[in-house]
Amino acid sequence: MHTGGVSKSMSSLLNVIDTDKYDISLLLISPTGELMPLIPKTIKIISNPILSALTSRFDGFTKLIRLGKPILALMHIIRLLLSRINRSCAGRLLARLMPPVEGEYDMIVDYNGQHQLYYMVNKLHGKKKVTFFHSDYSKWPYYYNADKKYFPKVDAIFTISATCVESLQKYFPKCRSKIMKMENISSPALINNLAQEHIDIPPFEGITLVTIGHICYNKGIDLAIEAAQILKKNEIKFRWIFVGKVLEKSYIEEINKLGLYDIMLFVGTKVNPYPYIYHADIVVHPSRFEGRSIALDEVKILCKPVVVSNFSTVNDQFKNGYNASICEMNGEAIANSIIELYHNSNLMEQYLINLKKNIVDNSSDANILFNI
């Protein structure tokens, strides 16, 4: 339950389930992470140290030896080596190695796909079985050979946007009737309340830019660095706050070398990132790839102007020039969009008006799942 889209999405879903009506157990490979406090106390957490070891990297070998599982330890190493050649086969092997959970359930929901899907189908007992895929399948087809065997065996396949539905239907036409949209759950009342939490952020005369996401290539941190250089060259007075885990430290070193350390500020992971969004003048999302960004859904609820790169599913969330500035996936385009908003307060105000007109509370969408 570390910070990340799927974990955040699942915690939001768990918080709108009526646990007086449904008895929920949550199987976590590793019951750790910043988002653990968001899991309702009424939900039973199941864990197993063997599962945790099997899904670790090479240190899992030592963990399995200590647990008295030498054969599993050997197979774990084989699986890791196989994953470098064939992710699909490695995923199926991992599912075979994972120990089952005893008992039968009315419904089992695999919330992340891949080896969890194969494990659910092969090892767990449920009257109904449902899987989620949180991305545009055309951008993540590495498990296709396994998925095409397992998707027909479940009762429903949920994904998070119209683009993602179309992509899955294209790859799995025989499962077309099972593929449905269920967007990430977002509660405007909860998000607005959390946004009021105090944070230590000093006043600033210029504009405050905020980016929510891990600090890595896939989230476009290199594009942000390029954009920051251009903004500085154009004498735009700004500070740029990044909320997220630093996955690739080389970018921080580059920022220091370029002399941007005083305007590109990294605050780390936050269970509650909403106060940073609340204090932003513009939210910038330079990502190269998204299924449907839950962070951007939450930005829309808080009605902040957005500059966002044109990843494949962006039009499921924004309309360029109406409620956001969608730009090409490069630093210059990102910088130019920020500069345009900086000089055009009327456009920023129009974005706010249109965002406020379209705030949606989709908490009731959990019923789409339970209707199965």
ABEGO torsion letter per residue (X at the ends): XBBEAAAAAAAAAAAABBAAABBBBBBBABBBEAAAAABBAABBBBBBAAAAAAABBAAAAAAAAAAGBAAAAAAAAAAAAAAAABAAAAAAAAAAABBBBBEBBABBBBAAEEAAAAAAAAABBBABBBBBBABBAAABAAAAAAAAAAAAABABBBBABAAAAAAAAAABAAAAAABBBBBBBBBAAAAAAAAABBBBBBBBABBBBBBBEBBBAAAGAAAAAAAAAAAAAAGBBBBBBBBEBBABAAAAAAAAAAGAAAABBBAEBBABAAAAAAABABBBBABABBBBBAAAAAAAAAGBBBBBBBBAAAAAABBBGAABBBBBBBAAAAAAAAAAAAABAAAAAAAAAAAAAABBBAAAAAAAAAAX
